[in-house]
Amino acid sequence: GATPDGAGAVTVLKEIKAYNDGEFNCNGGAFFWLASTDIGGRWSDPVWEEIKTTSGCSSSATSVDEEEDAADSSDSSLLEDD
């Protein structure tokens, strides 16, 4: 089938993390599917072990909403009278 077992999925994740000098090292491309066939965590347990090695590595990035809020507040300060 097209779905790798847990060890195969971990291999793919490691390759994605290393691709292009680590461009996707924050688990780019990782997602879960077919939970009904993940009996006893045979797939998700090893995948989670790999994902958590770099879990949270992108937590310092701001969201689009936060960036828009910051832009809005700086724009409003330009309108204030001195």
Secondary structure, DSSP 8 states (H G I E B T S, - for coil): --S--HHHHHHHHHHHHHHHHHTTTTTTT-----GGG-GGGTTHHHHHHHHTTSTTTTTTS--HHHHHHHHHHHHHHHTS--
